[in-house]
Amino acid sequence: MKIDIDKLEKLVVDSDKIFLTPEGEEVLMQLLEIRQQVEDAIDAAEAKLEETGIKIDPNFSSIQSNKVKVYYRAFGSRYKIDPSLVDQLPKNLYKVITKYNAVSDEIDKYANDNKGLPLGIIEPERKKQITFSLKEKKNG
């Protein structure tokens, strides 16, 4: 697979054409296609690295070259707590975490009714960003 860098640079330059012409849509579609090709290629390379690494050494965990590090490791929690048996565990083996999630619809309603947010609710500044994707095709 070869990505034409000159073509890619032109696609980036033309990426705002969707505001001006219907043909601008094609530019964004091509960029999304290239992104998917790159993601698929990375997935395939990771699978091949895993296969080869385990074939060479069943205990393979990492390899480093001059500019690249490859790690083979598990992600996520190493242990889980069975909630039905937590009362039988020593307290030093787990911790209880309380988390608060704002209920946006209720807060909006409260703010509307009371002309402002209640004490204890903070509205952080959120940065807007552009995203684009292909529309889902309807089956049928």
Secondary structure, DSSP 8 states (H G I E B T S, - for coil): ----HHHHHHHHHTGGGGGT-TTHHHHHHHHHHHHHHHHHHHHHHHHHHHHHHHHH-TT--EEE-SS-EEE----S-S----GGGGGGS-GGG----------HHHHHHHHHHHTS--TT--------------------
